[in-house]
Amino acid sequence: LKPGSRIKEGDTIKVSYYHPVLIYWGAVFPCWMNDDLFVYAREQIEILEKYFKPKKYFMAHDEIRLAGWCETCSQYGTCGKILAAHIRRYVDLIREINPEAELFVWNDMFDPFHNAKRHPYYLCASSFEGSWEGLDKSVIIANWYSGKREKNMPFFRDHGYRQIIAGYYDSSDVKNRLEGWLQTADKYEGVTGVIYTTWSDNYTHMELFYKCLIEHIKAQQ
């Protein structure tokens, strides 16, 4: 204690602050509506446009493990409403810089059968339910939750979104897992592609993956 402090030895004090909890190997989650976040995003998008002129942007809004605690975010209500407001602004930013770009995003934080359920997710202050209401219909959903594909694929279809399916996901049972995805996808309109998704840099099954995909397509013709 500093000399002359009003706090006396043995007093009980109340401390109010915001703490960006570190996740796993040091990941820090920002405030989703802080203006500086969009300043940084603009800088990165403009760099990409300058050097690569991309035709597609894959937005990395997935597994948001911390949100909704700070005063800025609390103005918007639940985490679902915060993310809805954020993704509107984020998509508008990309469109402002590249109006023709095709946009993609992972399904989980906009999926009521995945991480956008009615209960809070991880260390988030509230539920992400309704987050999909802020997602523009032009954004393509990259669907990676195979266990709920019979529910989430028609959900996104019914809400007017196109989808691509993440049909690999580091499983050695390549053919059966992919075939399960494709059989479900055949039921619904708007499935426009398949992505070989590996989190362990394992590309040894890529040839078999696309061979199975071609076989399925031919069988449908």
Phi, psi and chi 1 to 4 in degrees:
 res  aa     phi    psi   chi1   chi2   chi3   chi4
   1 LEU       -  140.3  -62.8  176.4      -      -
   2 LYS   -75.4  151.7  -66.8 -176.9  177.6 -179.3
   3 PRO   -58.3  134.6  -25.4   35.2      -      -
   4 GLY    83.8    4.3      -      -      -      -
   5 SER   -64.3  144.7  172.0      -      -      -
   6 ARG   -72.0  -17.0  -69.3  179.7  -60.4  153.1
   7 ILE   -82.8  128.9  -57.2  173.7      -      -
   8 LYS  -107.5  154.2  -55.2  -57.3 -179.6 -176.1
   9 GLU   -53.7  127.3 -171.6   69.8   35.3      -
  10 GLY    94.1   -8.1      -      -      -      -
  11 ASP   -66.7  148.7  -76.3   -8.7      -      -
  12 THR   -95.6  125.2  -60.9      -      -      -
  13 ILE  -120.1  153.9   62.0  174.4      -      -
  14 LYS  -109.2  127.8 -179.0  179.1  179.7  179.8
  15 VAL  -114.7  131.7 -180.0      -      -      -
  16 SER  -121.2  124.1  177.6      -      -      -
  17 TYR  -162.2  167.1   61.7   94.2      -      -
  18 TYR  -109.1  138.9  -56.0  119.7      -      -
  19 HIS  -130.3  115.7 -172.0  -62.2      -      -
  20 PRO   -79.2   92.0   29.0  -32.0      -      -
  21 VAL   -59.4  134.2  179.1      -      -      -
  22 LEU   -81.5  136.9  -55.7 -175.0      -      -
  23 ILE  -110.5  133.3  -57.1  -65.0      -      -
  24 TYR    52.6 -114.1  -63.4  140.4      -      -
  25 TRP   -95.2   38.1  -57.6  -84.8      -      -
  26 GLY    98.3   15.7      -      -      -      -
  27 ALA   -69.3  132.9      -      -      -      -
  28 VAL  -116.7  125.2  179.6      -      -      -
  29 PHE   -93.3  132.9  -74.4   82.5      -      -
  30 PRO   -82.8  170.9   34.5  -36.4      -      -
  31 CYS   -73.1  124.8  164.7      -      -      -
  32 TRP   -70.7  -15.7  -68.0   97.5      -      -
  33 MET  -117.0   11.3  -66.2  -53.0  -65.6      -
  34 ASN   -70.7  131.5 -171.9  -69.0      -      -
  35 ASP   -58.5  -33.8  -70.9  -21.8      -      -
  36 ASP   -62.7  -30.6  -71.8  -15.4      -      -
  37 LEU   -61.5  -40.6  177.4   64.6      -      -
  38 PHE   -77.4  -27.6  -64.8   95.2      -      -
  39 VAL   -63.4  -46.3  170.8      -      -      -
  40 TYR   -63.5  -43.7  176.3   75.8      -      -
  41 ALA   -61.1  -42.4      -      -      -      -
  42 ARG   -60.0  -44.2  176.6 -178.6  -69.1  -83.9
  43 GLU   -58.7  -43.7  -68.9  172.7   -8.0      -
  44 GLN   -69.0  -40.6  -61.0  -54.8  -55.7      -
  45 ILE   -65.3  -40.9  -64.4  166.9      -      -
  46 GLU   -65.5  -34.7  -71.9  176.3  -14.9      -
  47 ILE   -65.7  -44.6  -70.6  171.7      -      -
  48 LEU   -60.5  -42.5  -70.4  170.7      -      -
  49 GLU   -64.9  -38.4  -71.9  -66.5  -31.3      -
  50 LYS   -65.4  -43.3  178.5  178.5  179.2  179.8
  51 TYR  -100.6  -25.7  -68.0  104.4      -      -
  52 PHE  -119.8  -24.1  -64.0  101.4      -      -
  53 LYS    46.4   58.2  -63.7  179.6  173.2   53.0
  54 PRO   -67.9  147.9   25.9  -33.9      -      -
  55 LYS   -92.6  -13.4  -63.8 -179.5  179.9  179.2
  56 LYS  -138.2  147.1  -55.0  175.8 -172.1  -66.3
  57 TYR  -126.8  128.3  -82.3   89.0      -      -
  58 PHE  -104.8  108.1 -157.1  135.3      -      -
  59 MET   -80.4  132.5  -59.5 -179.6  -68.3      -
  60 ALA   -94.3   47.1      -      -      -      -
  61 HIS   -91.1   81.2  -65.2   69.8      -      -
  62 ASP  -141.4  155.9   70.9  -39.7      -      -
  63 GLU    46.0   54.2  -61.6 -170.8   -3.3      -
  64 ILE   -76.0  104.8  -60.9  172.5      -      -
  65 ARG   -92.1   -8.4  -55.4  -84.4  166.0   95.2
  66 LEU  -149.4  124.6 -174.9   67.8      -      -
  67 ALA  -169.8  156.3      -      -      -      -
  68 GLY    88.0    9.5      -      -      -      -
  69 TRP   -97.3  -29.7  -66.3  103.4      -      -
  70 CYS   -82.2  168.1   75.6      -      -      -
  71 GLU   -65.7  -35.6 -172.3  172.9   -6.4      -
  72 THR   -61.9  -48.8  -59.6      -      -      -
  73 CYS   -67.2  -36.8  -74.3      -      -      -
  74 SER   -63.1  -18.8   64.4      -      -      -
  75 GLN   -64.8  -23.5  -59.6  174.5   40.4      -
  76 TYR   -93.3  -14.4  -66.8   86.2      -      -
  77 GLY   101.9 -132.0      -      -      -      -
  78 THR   -70.2  166.5   66.3      -      -      -
  79 CYS   -62.0  -32.2  -73.8      -      -      -
  80 GLY   -61.8  -42.1      -      -      -      -
  81 LYS   -72.3  -34.5  -68.4 -179.1  178.9  178.9
  82 ILE   -63.2  -48.9  -64.3  165.8      -      -
  83 LEU   -65.2  -37.0 -178.1   55.2      -      -
  84 ALA   -60.9  -45.1      -      -      -      -
  85 ALA   -66.8  -39.7      -      -      -      -
  86 HIS   -63.6  -48.3  166.6   88.2      -      -
  87 ILE   -69.5  -30.8 -157.4   68.2      -      -
  88 ARG   -59.4  -49.3  -74.2 -169.8 -163.4   98.5
  89 ARG   -66.3  -37.5 -170.8  170.9  172.0 -177.1
  90 TYR   -67.8  -45.6 -157.5   88.9      -      -
  91 VAL   -63.8  -42.6  167.6      -      -      -
  92 ASP   -60.0  -36.3  -72.6  -14.6      -      -
  93 LEU   -64.6  -46.1  175.9   58.7      -      -
  94 ILE   -64.2  -43.7  -61.2  175.6      -      -
  95 ARG   -62.1  -35.9  -66.2  -84.4 -174.3 -123.7
  96 GLU   -62.6  -38.6  177.5 -173.0  -22.9      -
  97 ILE   -85.8  -38.6  -61.7  170.9      -      -
  98 ASN  -138.9   87.7 -174.6  -21.1      -      -
  99 PRO   -62.5  -22.5  -18.9   31.4      -      -
 100 GLU   -93.6   -6.8  -56.5  -58.3  -38.1      -
 101 ALA   -65.2  142.6      -      -      -      -
 102 GLU   -90.0  132.2 -163.0  168.7   34.1      -
 103 LEU  -112.6  142.6  -54.6 -175.8      -      -
 104 PHE  -130.1  154.2  -60.4   80.0      -      -
 105 VAL  -153.1  148.9   72.8      -      -      -
 106 TRP   -64.2  152.8  -64.1  111.3      -      -
 107 ASN   -76.9  -30.0   69.1  -65.5      -      -
 108 ASP   -59.7  -40.2   58.1  -57.6      -      -
 109 MET   -81.0   -3.9  -60.2  -47.5  -55.0      -
 110 PHE  -119.0   12.3  -54.6   94.7      -      -
 111 ASP  -112.3  114.0 -172.8  -21.9      -      -
 112 PRO   -67.3  -10.8   26.8  -35.2      -      -
 113 PHE  -101.4    4.2  -56.6  100.4      -      -
 114 HIS  -124.8 -105.5 -155.8  163.6      -      -
 115 ASN   -99.2   -4.3  -64.4  -24.4      -      -
 116 ALA  -100.5   45.4      -      -      -      -
 117 LYS   -83.7 -176.6  -62.6  178.2 -179.5  178.6
 118 ARG   -77.7  -16.9  -67.3 -177.0  176.8 -179.8
 119 HIS  -103.1  156.4   53.6   75.1      -      -
 120 PRO   -60.3  150.3  -24.6   35.1      -      -
 121 TYR  -108.8  127.1  172.4   69.0      -      -
 122 TYR    50.0 -123.0  -94.6   73.0      -      -
 123 LEU   -98.4   21.0  -58.5  178.5      -      -
 124 CYS   -80.9  151.0  -62.4      -      -      -
 125 ALA   -71.5  -23.5      -      -      -      -
 126 SER  -160.1 -174.7   53.9      -      -      -
 127 SER   -76.0  153.7  158.4      -      -      -
 128 PHE   -95.0   12.8  -79.5   95.3      -      -
 129 GLU   -57.8  134.8 -173.6  177.5   22.3      -
 130 GLY    86.8    0.2      -      -      -      -
 131 SER   -58.5  -31.6   57.2      -      -      -
 132 TRP   -63.7  -17.1   56.5   85.4      -      -
 133 GLU   -67.9  -17.3  -66.2  175.0    1.2      -
 134 GLY   -97.5    1.3      -      -      -      -
 135 LEU   -93.7  118.8 -166.4   59.2      -      -
 136 ASP   -60.5  143.2 -168.6   86.4      -      -
 137 LYS   -66.7  -17.3  -57.4  -60.7 -177.2 -175.2
 138 SER   -77.2  -15.6   64.4      -      -      -
 139 VAL   -75.5  133.2  177.6      -      -      -
 140 ILE   -91.9  131.7  -61.7  173.4      -      -
 141 ILE   -86.1  125.6  -56.3  -64.6      -      -
 142 ALA   -94.7  101.0      -      -      -      -
 143 ASN   -89.8  119.3 -164.3  -29.7      -      -
 144 TRP  -121.6    5.9   60.0  -86.5      -      -
 145 TYR   -98.3   88.4 -164.7    4.9      -      -
 146 SER   -66.6  -30.7   63.4      -      -      -
 147 GLY   -65.6  -22.6      -      -      -      -
 148 LYS  -118.2   20.4  -65.1  -68.9 -176.2  178.7
 149 ARG   -63.8  -27.0   62.1  178.3 -178.1  -94.6
 150 GLU   -72.0  -14.4  -65.9  -74.4   -3.8      -
 151 LYS  -107.8  -45.4  -66.3 -176.7  176.5 -179.4
 152 ASN   -77.6  -29.0   62.5   21.3      -      -
 153 MET   -64.9  -46.9  -69.0 -171.4   75.8      -
 154 PRO   -67.7  -28.9   18.6  -30.7      -      -
 155 PHE   -60.5  -51.0  170.8   82.7      -      -
 156 PHE   -68.4  -36.0  -73.2  116.1      -      -
 157 ARG   -59.5  -47.9 -173.5  -83.6  -46.4  -87.9
 158 ASP   -65.8  -24.5  -67.7  -15.2      -      -
 159 HIS   -92.5    6.3  -79.5   74.4      -      -
 160 GLY    87.8   18.6      -      -      -      -
 161 TYR  -100.8  142.8  -65.4  100.6      -      -
 162 ARG   -80.7  158.4  -69.9  173.9  -68.4  161.5
 163 GLN  -138.2  151.5  -60.5  176.1   69.8      -
 164 ILE  -120.0  152.9   59.5  174.2      -      -
 165 ILE  -112.2  137.5   54.4  178.8      -      -
 166 ALA   -91.1   85.3      -      -      -      -
 167 GLY   -90.2    6.5      -      -      -      -
 168 TYR  -108.9  -77.5  172.5   62.6      -      -
 169 TYR    61.1   44.8 -120.8   77.5      -      -
 170 ASP    60.0   32.3  -64.7  -49.7      -      -
 171 SER  -100.6  138.6  170.4      -      -      -
 172 SER   -75.5  -18.7   59.0      -      -      -
 173 ASP   -86.4   66.0 -170.5   10.8      -      -
 174 VAL   -60.6  -52.7  177.6      -      -      -
 175 LYS   -63.2  -49.6 -177.2  176.1  178.2   60.4
 176 ASN   -67.2  -40.4  -72.6  -28.3      -      -
 177 ARG   -66.1  -44.0  -75.9 -176.7   62.8   86.7
 178 LEU   -66.0  -41.2  177.1   58.7      -      -
 179 GLU   -63.5  -37.6 -172.7   61.9   27.6      -
 180 GLY   -60.9  -44.8      -      -      -      -
 181 TRP   -59.6  -48.3  -93.0  112.3      -      -
 182 LEU   -67.0  -37.5  -65.5  173.9      -      -
 183 GLN   -63.4  -37.7  -72.6  177.2    3.3      -
 184 THR   -69.7  -43.2  -55.1      -      -      -
 185 ALA   -61.8  -31.6      -      -      -      -
 186 ASP   -62.8  -20.1  -72.1  -19.3      -      -
 187 LYS   -80.5  -18.9  -58.0  175.9 -174.6  177.5
 188 TYR  -125.8  142.2  -53.4  110.3      -      -
 189 GLU   -76.3  156.5  -62.7  177.3   -4.1      -
 190 GLY    92.9    2.4      -      -      -      -
 191 VAL   -84.0  113.0  178.9      -      -      -
 192 THR  -108.4   -3.0   61.3      -      -      -
 193 GLY  -176.7  173.7      -      -      -      -
 194 VAL  -131.8  140.4  178.8      -      -      -
 195 ILE  -122.8  135.0 -179.7  174.0      -      -
 196 TYR   -83.7  107.2 -178.1   96.9      -      -
 197 THR  -109.9  113.7  -42.5      -      -      -
 198 THR  -124.3  132.4  173.4      -      -      -
 199 TRP   -99.8   -1.1  -64.5  109.0      -      -
 200 SER  -122.4   19.7   58.9      -      -      -
 201 ASP    55.5   36.8  -67.7  -28.3      -      -
 202 ASN  -101.2  104.0  179.8    8.0      -      -
 203 TYR  -109.1   14.0  -64.6   95.0      -      -
 204 THR   -69.1  -22.0   57.5      -      -      -
 205 HIS   -99.6    6.7  -64.8  127.5      -      -
 206 MET   -64.4  -42.8 -177.9  175.6  -79.4      -
 207 GLU   -61.8  -45.4 -176.6  175.6   -4.0      -
 208 LEU   -64.5  -39.9  174.3   59.7      -      -
 209 PHE   -56.5  -51.2  178.3   84.9      -      -
 210 TYR   -75.8  -25.5  -75.7  105.7      -      -
 211 LYS   -65.0  -44.2 -179.7 -179.9  178.9 -178.7
 212 CYS   -64.5  -36.8  -66.3      -      -      -
 213 LEU   -64.5  -45.5  175.3   59.8      -      -
 214 ILE   -63.6  -40.4  -68.2  171.1      -      -
 215 GLU   -61.2  -41.3  -70.8  176.5   -5.8      -
 216 HIS   -65.2  -43.9 -179.9   89.3      -      -
 217 ILE   -61.2  -44.8  -66.3  172.5      -      -
 218 LYS   -62.9  -37.7  -72.5 -177.9  177.3  179.3
 219 ALA   -67.3  -23.9      -      -      -      -
 220 GLN   -85.1  -13.7  -58.9  -56.9  -52.0      -
 221 GLN   -82.7      -  -66.5  174.8  -13.1      -
